[in-house]
Amino acid sequence: MLQHREVDVADADAQAMLTAYFAERAEGFPPEQGEYRPTFPDPAQFAPPAGAFLLVVREDGHAVGCGGVRRIQRSPEPDQLIRFEVKHLWLAPAARGGGEGRRLLDALEQRARELGAQELVLDTNRSLEAAGGLYRASGFTPIEPYNANPNATDWFGKRLG
């Protein structure tokens, strides 16, 4: 079974996972949307209490995935929910298909709750069909765009109870 380890986003393993993630996205990015534009995360945004970054690791300590959560602006609703964003959720191809994506998303949601999140949001690209299916199956629903990410085509949100 794979495990999750919280790390600094500047950690060498975290940077290796992000580099692999960005390379895969650039390779499979829909040409009609132009060029994929990677943005490495700011370490301060993914460190408590602002956020967290998790690695997915095998028993031998080898990283095979990653994902993070970070606090962003309060929601636009009148009750002003504390909003966290899920970012860079990715698994190496060999780690996919066994429910690890769901486990990672659940771990990120739990970590966001611990940091005070009342709502989770994320953006994705419709070309990532499996990711969209995971988000919907995990209780995320379509929302209005909350950012201007040029790589995104779909935005999702989930209130945390």
Secondary structure, 3 states (H helix, E strand, C coil): CCEEEECCCCCHHHHHHHHHHHHHHHHHCCHHHCCCCCCCCCHHHHCCCCEEEEEEECCCCCEEEEEEEEECCCCCCCCCCCEEEEEEEEECHHHCCCCHHHHHHHHHHHHHHHCCCCEEEEEECCCCHHHHHHHHHCCCEECCCCCCCCCCCEEEEEECC
